Amino acid sequence: MMIVELGTKVKDSLTGFEGIAVSRCEYLYGCVRVFVEPEQLKDGRPIEGEWFDEQRLTEESTAPVGGPNRVPPSRDP
């Protein structure tokens, strides 16, 4: 089973819903869900994201992610 990396573009194999994996939740008894935010707009507004079982998602590509840097920049003089 594939573990979805956050920031990866994914597609739900049942519905075809596509977007960026932005959150991952593991439940006590083994269920893993991933929140997917679509990149498209509908009528000029963002489309609501949805939760999917991780096993239903396939990786489409790695997407650039915003936010703080994971590795601090080097401070060479």
N, C-alpha and C positions, 0 to 999 in steps of 0.2 A: 504494500500500500504506500502511495506517495504522501509525504508530509508536505503540505502547502506552505511555502515560504511567504511571509507577508511582503507585499509589494509586487507580487507576481500577478500577471494577467492570467485569469482562469476562465473556464467555461463550464457551465453545468451540463452534464451529459444528457439529462432528461429534458430540460426546458430550453437549452441553448442560451440561457442568460449569461452574459459576459461582463467582466469588469475586473477591478483590482481587489485582491485579497487584502483587507485592511485590519482584520481582527480575527483571532482564533480562540475558541473556547473549548476546554476539555472538561467533560463531566465525570463525576465519580465512577460511573459504571462503564466507561469506555467510549461513550459517544463524543465525537469531535465535530464541532461545527465551525464554519468559516463565514465571516461576514464579507460580502462582495458588493462593492460600490461600482455601478456602471460609469463609463466615461461619457456617455451620450447625454444630450439634453432632450426634453420633450416639451414643446411649446415654450422654449427659452428657459426652462427650469430644470434643475437636476432631477434625475429619476431616483426614487427611493431605493436604497440598497436592500439586500435580502440575506438571510442566513441559509447555508446549505450544508448538508453532510459532507465532510471532507472527501469521503470515498467516491462521491459523485462528480468531483471536480477534476478537470484535466488542465494541465498547464499550457497556456497559449504562448506566453513569452514573459521575459522579465521586464517589468516596467520601472521607469525612473521614479523614485519616491522622494518626497519632500521631507521637511522637518530637520531636526538636528543631525549633524554628521555622526555616524557611528564610530569613526576613527578620527580623533583630533588631528588637525593639520600639524605637520612638523614645523618647528620654529627655527629654521636654519638662519644664521646671521647673514 
